[in-house]
Amino acid sequence: MSKNLKIVEHPLVQYKLSQMRSKDTHSADFRRLLREISLLLAYEVTRDLPLTEAEIETPMARALLPVLKDLEPCFISILRAGNGILDGMLDLLPSARAGHVGLYRDHETLEAIEYYFKVPEDMAGRLTIVVDPMLATGHTAVAAIQRLKDAGAQKIKFVCLLAAPEGVKTLVEAHPDTPIFTAALDERLNEKGYIMPGLGDAGDRIYGTK
């Protein structure tokens, strides 16, 4: 296992993920569970945010209390399925910036093709957290992270629900400076590039398009 990979083993993350995997879980419940897991993943990926102290007046007295030292993080959703994670993370940090990268996977070559890119201008001073439910082949994540680096992002973390060993290997080789946070490392990819046992197509299950 790569040292870049962090599996979030919290019992509630694992339990909710098992519910999401079930083919009998309908879109409304799938979206709710994804939003709940996203909050828990956000706790883990922001665990090392640096703090400083500021003077705050409570109803009883003035005191030096911990506050974030740096600018709030920037969450970047890889469209469309990444929005399911983005919403939950913004619940935790509503003052964070948010951006979107539109990429789709060519079903013949499995390569990522960009169709949309809109991100904040001040990413250089912020932790950039890229979110996408699935790290399958890794091509989409690699392309998104490279675009973000080109746009000025300097410190990047990648968050997903599920990862395949092939995707982890591809992402680590292309961006060894990017930690990966996931709820589970599954067995493999099938011949169509889907994670096994996985949970199906995350975008279709979020939005009920199949």
C-alpha positions in Angstrom: 0.0 0.0 0.0 1.3 3.4 -0.9 2.3 5.8 1.9 0.3 8.4 0.1 -2.9 6.5 0.8 -5.0 7.1 3.9 -8.0 4.8 4.4 -10.6 6.4 6.8 -11.7 3.4 8.9 -14.1 5.1 11.2 -17.0 2.7 11.9 -19.7 5.1 10.7 -17.9 5.7 7.4 -17.6 2.0 6.8 -21.2 1.3 7.8 -22.7 4.1 5.6 -20.5 3.0 2.7 -21.8 -0.6 3.0 -25.4 0.9 2.7 -24.4 2.9 -0.3 -23.0 -0.2 -2.0 -26.3 -2.1 -1.9 -28.1 -2.1 -5.3 -31.4 -1.7 -3.3 -30.4 1.7 -2.0 -32.4 4.4 -3.9 -31.1 7.7 -5.1 -32.5 9.8 -2.2 -30.9 7.6 0.4 -27.7 7.3 -1.6 -27.4 11.1 -1.7 -28.1 11.4 2.0 -25.5 8.8 2.9 -22.9 10.4 0.6 -23.5 13.8 2.2 -23.1 12.2 5.7 -19.9 10.4 4.7 -18.5 13.5 3.1 -18.7 15.3 6.5 -16.7 12.5 8.1 -14.1 12.5 5.3 -13.8 16.3 5.6 -12.9 15.9 9.3 -10.0 13.6 8.3 -8.7 15.5 5.4 -8.6 18.8 7.4 -7.2 17.3 10.5 -3.8 19.0 10.1 -5.0 22.5 9.3 -2.7 24.8 11.1 -4.1 27.0 14.0 -3.0 30.2 15.6 -4.6 32.3 18.4 -6.8 35.3 18.3 -8.3 37.4 21.1 -12.0 36.7 21.3 -14.4 38.2 23.8 -16.8 35.6 25.3 -19.8 36.6 27.4 -17.5 36.2 30.5 -14.1 37.5 29.5 -11.5 38.0 26.8 -9.3 35.1 25.9 -6.7 33.9 23.3 -8.5 31.1 21.4 -7.6 28.9 18.5 -8.6 30.0 15.0 -7.5 28.9 11.5 -4.0 30.2 10.7 -4.4 30.2 6.9 -7.1 30.9 4.4 -10.0 28.5 4.4 -9.5 25.5 2.1 -10.7 25.4 -1.5 -12.9 22.4 -2.5 -12.7 21.3 -6.1 -15.4 19.0 -7.5 -14.8 16.8 -10.4 -18.1 16.9 -12.3 -20.6 15.6 -12.0 -20.4 13.0 -9.2 -18.0 15.1 -7.2 -20.8 17.5 -6.3 -22.2 14.9 -4.0 -19.1 15.1 -1.8 -18.7 18.8 -2.3 -22.1 19.6 -0.7 -21.3 17.7 2.5 -17.9 19.3 2.9 -19.4 22.7 2.4 -21.8 21.9 5.3 -18.7 21.6 7.5 -16.8 24.6 6.1 -19.4 26.9 4.5 -16.8 29.7 4.2 -14.5 27.6 2.0 -14.0 28.4 -1.7 -15.4 26.0 -4.3 -14.5 25.2 -7.9 -15.5 22.7 -10.6 -13.5 20.7 -13.1 -15.6 19.0 -15.9 -14.0 15.8 -17.2 -15.4 12.7 -18.8 -13.8 9.4 -19.5 -13.6 8.2 -23.1 -15.0 4.7 -22.9 -12.7 3.5 -25.7 -9.4 4.9 -24.4 -10.3 5.5 -20.7 -8.6 8.8 -21.0 -10.0 12.0 -19.4 -11.4 14.7 -21.6 -12.0 18.2 -20.2 -15.1 20.2 -21.0 -15.3 22.7 -18.1 -12.9 24.5 -15.7 -13.9 27.2 -13.2 -11.9 27.6 -10.0 -11.0 30.4 -7.5 -8.2 32.7 -8.4 -6.4 32.6 -5.0 -5.7 28.8 -4.7 -2.0 29.3 -4.1 -2.6 30.4 -0.5 -5.2 27.7 0.3 -5.2 23.9 0.8 -6.9 22.5 -2.3 -9.1 19.5 -1.7 -10.2 17.6 -4.9 -13.2 15.4 -4.5 -14.6 12.6 -6.7 -16.5 9.5 -5.4 -14.4 7.1 -7.4 -10.7 6.7 -8.1 -10.9 4.0 -10.8 -8.3 4.2 -13.6 -6.9 7.4 -12.1 -6.8 9.3 -15.4 -9.5 11.8 -14.5 -7.9 12.6 -11.1 -4.4 13.0 -12.7 -5.7 15.4 -15.4 -7.7 17.4 -12.8 -4.8 17.8 -10.4 -2.5 18.8 -13.2 -4.9 21.5 -14.4 -5.2 22.8 -10.8 -1.4 22.9 -10.4 -1.2 24.9 -13.7 -3.8 27.3 -12.2 -1.7 27.9 -9.2 -2.7 25.3 -6.6 0.4 24.4 -4.5 -0.9 22.1 -1.8 -3.4 19.5 -3.0 -5.2 16.5 -1.4 -7.5 14.1 -3.1 -10.6 12.6 -1.5 -12.8 9.8 -2.8 -15.2 7.2 -1.5 -13.7 4.2 -3.3 -10.3 3.6 -4.9 -8.9 0.8 -7.0 -5.3 -0.3 -6.7 -4.8 0.6 -10.4 -6.0 4.2 -9.8 -3.9 4.7 -6.7 -0.8 3.6 -8.6 -1.5 5.9 -11.5 -2.2 8.9 -9.3 0.8 8.4 -7.0 3.1 8.0 -10.0 1.8 11.2 -11.7 1.5 13.3 -8.5 3.6 11.8 -5.7 3.0 15.0 -3.6 -0.8 14.5 -3.4 -2.1 12.5 -0.5 -5.2 10.3 -1.2 -8.0 9.9 1.4 -10.6 7.2 0.8 -13.1 5.1 2.7 -12.1 1.9 1.0 -9.5 0.3 -1.3 -11.4 -2.2 -3.4 -10.1 -5.3 -5.2 -9.6 -4.3 -8.8 -11.0 -2.8 -12.0 -13.1 -4.9 -14.4 -12.5 -4.9 -18.2 -14.7 -1.7 -18.5 -12.7 0.2 -16.0 -15.3 0.0 -13.1 -14.2 -0.7 -9.5 -15.0 -4.1 -8.2 -16.9 -4.8 -6.1 -17.6 -1.1 -6.1 -21.0 0.5 -5.9 -21.8 1.0 -9.6 -21.8 4.4 -11.4 -21.7 7.0 -8.6 -23.1 9.8 -10.8 -26.0 7.7 -12.0 -26.8 6.6 -8.5 -26.7 10.1 -7.1 -28.9 11.6 -9.7 -31.1 8.6 -10.7 -30.1 8.7 -14.3 -30.2 5.0 -14.7 
